[in-house]
Amino acid sequence: MKKLLFLACFTLLLASCEENTSKDEKQEVNIYTHRHYESDQELFKLFEEETGIQVNVINASADELIQKMVLEGAQSPADVLITVDAGRLFRAKEKELLQSVSSSFLDSIVPTHLKDEQNQWFALTKRARVVAYAKERVDPSEIISYENLVNEEWKGKLLLRSSSNIYNQSLMASIIANNGEEAASLWAKALAGNMARSPKGNDRDQVIAVAKEEGDLAVVNTYYIGKMLQSNDKTELESAQKVGIYFPNQDDRGTHINISGAGVAKYAPNKENATAFIEFLLSEKAQAIFSSSNFEYPVNEAVEMADLLKQWGEFKEDKLSLNKLGEFNKRAVILFDEAGWK
């Protein structure tokens, strides 16, 4: 009898050990990310060191990651989706790929306009979409606003990337939200008429084109210019040095802001680790790395901006809810098409 009792106790103890081992093996978090920066790799490693939670990373474009999660369904191993632009995060939510998160830390750090209304995604960093101008050819005081870019004085001088680019779509969505659809439509048509060339290339290419005098103004995200100013590529460095940065709409709503952001996947097998990971990315330590390494503006207001960002000066931000960027994305695409913005 004693022998049977001993064997039963031993079996229970062994099962308990196996269960604990299994739990230990699950100390991981699976990240699907569109971002591709060294700063992120540094942060993944730091999170592992501080928590003991292994970070597994899948890199691809936002559209590829979203489609992957759709196809995987409830079997998806994704814990966290990280991407750039609120429009894409809104799209992921629409496809029911994310879930609400309850976190007093995130609630206290991320302003209401920089997160989803149901806490399904949160901003990690901010990017300002500004006007880069040729220092030697443009008086920046004449720029004033996004709306003023349609003025006759800029005809044949404006450089923009394609309307298929999500950054431009979100800027257009903000114009719709702030000014109404009719005014936004007229703006898009007039802007297309002021272009120096057919849209092509990325934001860096627009800055290079300004330096080559193919145009005088370009609409770009600030962090691209920061990266170019630190680039080992001579063309990028010299081009960035030839442009100034102008923050539009300082006399009214403020400069358009977009983000990189993250949400916990709907079927996350490691939800607690996923939440802890997003909280870590919004900690003061992580936010300082984002800012100093990638020249993005911190979401956590307790964090100082990188020196380069300080040099560009403080500016008024448009506090429009970023949910509107997703809400008006489809209309933005239609208006671009109607305006002939390729």
Stockholm file with secondary structure:
# STOCKHOLM 1.0

chainA/1-342         MKKLLFLACFTLLLASCEENTSKDEKQEVNIYTHRHYESDQELFKLFEEETGIQVNVINASADELIQKMVLEGAQSPADVLITVDAGRLFRAKEKELLQSVSSSFLDSIVPTHLKDEQNQWFALTKRARVVAYAKERVDPSEIISYENLVNEEWKGKLLLRSSSNIYNQSLMASIIANNGEEAASLWAKALAGNMARSPKGNDRDQVIAVAKEEGDLAVVNTYYIGKMLQSNDKTELESAQKVGIYFPNQDDRGTHINISGAGVAKYAPNKENATAFIEFLLSEKAQAIFSSSNFEYPVNEAVEMADLLKQWGEFKEDKLSLNKLGEFNKRAVILFDEAGWK
#=GR chainA/1-342 SS CHHHHHHHHHHHHHHHHHHHHHHHHTCEEEEEECCCCHHHHHHHHHHHHHHCCEEEEEECCHHHHHHHHHHHGGGCCCCEEEEESHHHHHHHHHTTCBCCCCCHHHHHHSCGGGBCTTSSCEEEEEEEEEEEEETTTCCGGGTCCSGGGGSGGGTTCEECCCTTSHHHHHHHHHHHHHHCHHHHHHHHHHHHHTBSSCCCSCHHHHHHHHHTTSCSEEEEEHHHHHHHHTCSCHHHHHHHHTEEEECCCTTTTCBCEEEEEEEEBTTCTTHHHHHHHHHHHTSHHHHHHHHHHHCCEESSTTSCCCHHHHHHCCCCBCCCCTHHHHHTHHHHHHHHHHHTCC
#=GC SS_cons         CHHHHHHHHHHHHHHHHHHHHHHHHTCEEEEEECCCCHHHHHHHHHHHHHHCCEEEEEECCHHHHHHHHHHHGGGCCCCEEEEESHHHHHHHHHTTCBCCCCCHHHHHHSCGGGBCTTSSCEEEEEEEEEEEEETTTCCGGGTCCSGGGGSGGGTTCEECCCTTSHHHHHHHHHHHHHHCHHHHHHHHHHHHHTBSSCCCSCHHHHHHHHHTTSCSEEEEEHHHHHHHHTCSCHHHHHHHHTEEEECCCTTTTCBCEEEEEEEEBTTCTTHHHHHHHHHHHTSHHHHHHHHHHHCCEESSTTSCCCHHHHHHCCCCBCCCCTHHHHHTHHHHHHHHHHHTCC
//
